[in-house]
Amino acid sequence: MTGSPLPTTVPTTVPTTVHTRPTSTDAAAGGSASPRRLAADLAAREQLWRPHVRFSHPRHYTRLLARPGWEAWLLTWLPRQSTGLHDHGGSAGAFAVLEGALDEVVLVGGEGGALGVRRFAHGEVRAFGARHVHDVTATEGTAVSLHVYAPALTRMTRYALQDGQLLTIASERAGTDW
């Protein structure tokens, strides 16, 4: 699907989330594959992620795997739940849509540009670089997605968009804020 411009304001949904963060790693997956390849491979392992699917308000997420150099998370989405505009603290990544569809809002043309949206449906994988800023939303219906980050997330910055400029509104750290 092609993106379409959006208004210059980001939806005001406040991401509220319930999560779990295991401390051990899983020996069943590994290697030095790209986040896109890992997301696609792990998405095919329904026995890995299916037991963790639960829909709730606040939004639910759980870390499925942690390896040297990467980690994988399962996120579940009720209609209109959103991540809010954020980055991944220098980690590259990918997400695979396991059920439903997700809309990704990004800045088109960099800071000062317009917002664009693209819908990702069941079976699609979206890869992104270490400097990527986006907002992901389950616009219609419930959704389930699997996210891979390399290296593992250590921090995330949350943003608001004002007059075409990104404004930092929060900085979050792994182990403290999620």
N, C-alpha and C positions, 0 to 999 in steps of 0.2 A: 504494500500500500504506500502511497505517497503521503508525505506530511502536508499539513495545511497550517497556515498561520493561525495563531491564537491571540487573544487580547494580551496586552503587555503586563498583565498582572497574573500572578500564580494563584490557583485556587487556595482558599484560606483554610483548607482542612488541616487539622492539627493531628499529626501521626501519633496515635497512642498504641502501645504495643505491649503484649505479654510475651516473654521469651524464656528459653532455656539455653544454657551455654555449657555443654559438657566439657570436662577437663581432659578426657582421654581421646586418643585418636583411634581410627578404625583401620585395620590392616587390610581390608578388602579392596581398596583402590589406591592408586598412587601413580608414580611416574612424573615426567616433566612435560606433559601435554599442555597445550594452551587452555586458557579458561573456557573457550568455546568448545573445544573437544571434550574437556572434562564435564562441562554442563550437559552436553549431549549424551555422553556415556553414562553419567549418573542418572539422568532422566529416564534412561531405558531400564534402570534397576528399580522397578516399582517396589520391590520388597524392602528396599532401603528407605524410601521416603514415605510410602503409603501409611505405615503405622503412626506417623507424626502429623498427619493431616487432621486439623481441627479448626473450625471456624469460630471466631470469638470477637467480641468487642470488649476490650481493645484488641488490635490485630495481633496475631500469633506468629512467632518465628522461632526456629531452633537450629542450632548448628549441627549438621549431620556428620561431617567429617573434618578432620584437621590433619594436615600433612606438612612436613617441612616445605615451605614455599607456597602453600595454598590452603584454602578452606572452602567448604560448601555449606550453604544454608538452605533450609526450606522455609518459604513464606506462604502464609495462607491469607486470603483476602475476601472480605465481605464487600458487597457493592459500595462504591464510593470511598473505600479505604485507600489511603495514599501514603507514600513515603515522605512527601514534602520534597522540595528542591534541595539536593545534597550532592556531595562528592564522595569519594571513597578513600580519601587520605593518601593518595598516591598509588593505590592498588588498581591494577587493570582487572577486568572481570567479564562475566557473561551471565545471562539468565536464560533459562529454558522455561517456557510456559507448559506446565503439565496438565492443567485443566483450565477451561475458560479462556479469557483474553485479558490482556493488560495494555493500557495506553501509556506510552512514554512521552513526556514533555521534555524537550531540549531547547537550548538556545541555538538558533540557526544563524550562522555567520559569526559566532563568538559573542563575547560580551558587547552589549550595545545593539545586538541584532534582535530579530523577532523570535517569538516562541513558535515551535512547530510540534506537531504531535504525530505519532505513528502507533498503530495498533499491532500488537503481536498476539497471535492466536495459538491455540493448542498445537504443540509440536514445533513451534518456531523457537530459534535461539538468537539472542541479541548479544553480540560481543562489543566491548568498549575499552578504550584506553585509560591510562592512569590519570588523566586530567579531565575525565568526563564528569559533567554535572547534569543531573536529570531529576525528574519527579516521575514516579511510577504509580499508576492508579488502576484499580479494578472499576472501570466506569460502568460496566453493565454486568450484573451477576457476580457470582463468586468466582474465584480463581485460585490456582495453586502454582507456585513457581519455585524453581531451584536455582540458586545463585552461587557462582564460584568466584572467588577473589584471589589474585596472586600479585604480591604476597598476601598473606592473611591480613584482614583489616586490623589496624591498630588505632585508627581515628577516622572520624567523618566530620565534615563541616556542613552545617545547614545554612541555607541562604533564603533571602527574599529578593524579589526583583522590583526595583524602583527606578522608574525613568530609564529602563533598558540596562541598568547597572546591577550587578550582583552585590548584595549587602550581606555580610556574614551576620547571622543571628545566633548561632550556637556552634560550639566545637565539642564533639563527644569523643570519649576514649573507650576502647575495648576493655572489658573487665570492670569498668566503672559505670558507664552509661548504658551499656547493653551487655 
